[in-house]
Amino acid sequence: MSVSVLAQTLKGSEIIKIGNEINELKRQGQQIANLTIGDFDPAIYPIPDELRDGIIEAYQDNQTNYPPADGILDLRKQVAAFLAKHHNIQVSANEVLISSGSRPIIYSIFLALVDPGDKVIYPSPSWNNNHYCHITGASEVQIPTTPENNFLPKAADLAPHLKGATLLCLCSPQNPTGTMFEKADLEEICDLVIAENATRAEGEKPLYIMYDQIYAMLTFGKKHFDPVTLRPELKDYVVYIDGLSKCLAATGVRVGWGFGPESVISKMKSIVGHMGAWAPKAEQVAAAKYIQADEQLHNYLDTFKSRIQDSLNTLYNGFQQLKSEGFAVDAIQPMGAIYLTIKVDYVGKTTPEGDIISTPADINFYLIKAARVALVPFSAFGTGDDVAWFRASVGTSTLEDIQGMIPRIKEALSLLI
């Protein structure tokens, strides 16, 4: 059967591929510590009781018809109030778009702003920007980042590439690294965008920033910064991605939102409307009610964040201990999100079975089989196979699971020669 060029060339998710391997081993009866997926095990991290009860109540109230294509008005109003209260970001309800999680928001940003051949800039590693560039026919420019800069781009890294670009994709706290922009670094990037847009002729497409802050409420002792708060003159050029999926362990509830200049958001609303990627109405009704309840929200976040931070710190400290014992590993101090950035540099080593480890993917599959621990190599996020760094996601593991996996990793690495 003949299919489109897009269908023929679109690459599948490396994370799903790894997940399939894990599922096959589980079917064989093996217990694998799955640190691959950016999700939560609801048996470990359930959504807030009040949100769950609100969703049930909304269904019992027969809130089951189509919602407005841009989201129910009450939720858009409450999102605007939430942003003002928690992030000091001022938007109107008309500048907010609700969708079924954040993915449709990202896709609609690309479709609303990027024409085939337009230049899109994003750091490497980063989540899914390469796929959205491919889908929209963008000319992508990947900016390599380094562990010394916490795998975040600096203004000097971006400066040579901004001329003529349409979209700059940034994320903080970042997926896959769990690292965050420092204020001065983000200010310098913002100033570059302002300067670039000042060179654009009237009627010429400006340079926009797509700013993903879906993890902004999950930070550990560091302040979250965003472009428009730092540089209000960027208000017409920044489109944000946000929602409750991550901060409330509510990935399956499917309530995300985007916000930004109304001229762009209005076009995105039309696109999402044609996609039909609406958050279910009952969930929208419940979310609008829940995010107003400051005490409930903060009580949940205090406990939730503390547990996530404990898991991340335990994994971080475990790898630092292995490093101190001479193992070729490292980790970056957790800052936000549910991810730890881990280095496992064993390319070129030989397994007990005599297999040569040639790539980070080989390291990962060795750890799956020998240590029953699954990570995601940064190659799944756009880096080359010369980068021996990995994402570890703690949302589907208990603290006890994480404590128990460190000795298994140590034993497995000890067997490599």
C-alpha positions, 0 to 999 in steps of 0.5 A: 500500500502506498502512503504519504511521504510523511508517513513513510519517513516519520520516526517512532518514539525511542521511548516507546521502543524501550517500553516495548522491550520492558513489557516483553521482559515483564511478560516473561516474569521479570521485574524491571524498574522502569525509569523511562516514561514521563508518567506517574504510577497512580498507585504511587502518586494518585491525583488529588482527592478533590480533583478526582471527586470533582471529575466524578461529580461533573460526570454525575452532573451529565457534563458529557457534551462537547466543550467549546473548542477553546475550552470552557470559559470558566476554566480559561478564566481560572487559568488566567487567575492561576497564572497571575497568582502563581507566576505573575503572568498577566493574560486574559481568558481570550489569550488562553487555549485549553486542550487535551494535554500539552501535545496538541498545544505544541503541535498547534504552535508549530502549525500556526507559526511555521511554514515548510522551510522555516528555521526552527531552533531548539537545544539538544537534548530536548523533547520531541522538537525534532518530530514536530519539525519533521511533521511541519517541514521545518528546517531544524537547527539543533543546538548542542548543549553540555553538562557544564551548562546543565544541558541548557543553551546559552545566549552565545550558543543561540546567537549565530542561528537566530537570523531569519529564524521563525521559532525558538523552542525552550523548556524549563524545567527541562524535559529530559534533563530536569534542569532549569534556566538561571535568571541571567541566562534566560535574560540574555536569550530574551535580549537576543530575541528582542534585538533580532526582532528589531531587525525584522521589516514590517510585515516580516514574520517575527522570531517567536519563542515557544516556552514549555513550562509544564513542570513550573510548579515542580521545582526544588529550591530554585525559582522558575523564570519565564521570558515575558516576566523578565522582558515584558516587551516580548509579550507578543512573541512568546507562546507558553505551554502549561497544564496540570498533567505533571504538577498534579500527577494527572497525565491521564486527566488530559487538561493542558493549556497554552497562552500567549498573544491573542493573534496567535492563540486565535489561530491555534484555537482554529487548528485545535478545533479542527483536530478535535483535541479538546480536554473532556468537559467533565475534567475541565469543569473539575479543573476549573474548580480545583485550581481555585482552591489554594489550600488544597493545591498547596497541601497536595503540592507540598507532599507530592514535591517532597516525595518526588524530591526524595526519590530524585535525591536518593537516585542522585546520591546513589550515583554520586556514591558510585562515582566516588567508588570509581565507576564511570558514572555521574549525575546532575543535581535535581532542580525540577520536574521528575527527571534526573540526568545520569551519565553511564559512560561504558561504551567500548566495554564488553559484557559477560556474554562477550558483547561489545557495548557500542552505543548508549542504547547498548548500555541501556539494554544491558542495564535492563537485562543485567540490573533490571533498570531501564533508562532513556539515552539522550540519543532518544532526545536528539543527541548523537551516540557519543553522548553517554547521558541518560534520562531517569524518570522517577514517577513510576517507582517508589522510594524503596524501588530506587534504593534497591536499584543502586546495588543492582546497577553497581553489580551490573557495571562491575561485570563489564570489562 
